Amino acid sequence: MDLNSTPETIRTIIEQAGGLGLRGAFVYIGASKLVSRCPQFTGEYRSGQPSRLLTDDGFPSVAFEVGLSCRVNGKRGRDWTIIIAYEPDDTYTVWLGEGHAERTATKMVLACHRDVYCDSLKATVERTYDEAIRHHNQGFIPLD
């Protein structure tokens, strides 16, 4: 991800998650394919509505206006994704979901932590990942 061409709000989210270096949450969780959403490049931009789980169009998905999503090392064949959604009330919601052919709304969301403040974002992302690895993958982190 080229930070020079990334909206200011997204750069702030990355900083609050510890950055993209070795001490950041993104390296810790094995993040890849970072994708951002933010309609405004300069200044702070907040969502107009809270992030939410959509179940209307067949496969469930998480809808969010401002934030980041990335693939993470998870259970093989399940495509784990972390979403950090910037909410209208200046907090974050951290979603961990998995995508697979049989996914339903109740099976897709592995974790959802709402009302996360900026000073605890990094710890929340890392804790969410750790808990999912322990619970859904018997403590094993795949290396591919």
Secondary structure, DSSP 8 states (H G I E B T S, - for coil): --GGGS-HHHHHHHHHTT-SSTTSHHHHTT-EEEEEE-S-SSS----SS--EEE-SSSS-EEE-SSEEEEE-S-STTS-EEEEEEE-TTS-EEEEEEE--TT--HHHHEEEEEEEE-GGGHHHHHHHHHHHHHHHHSTT-----
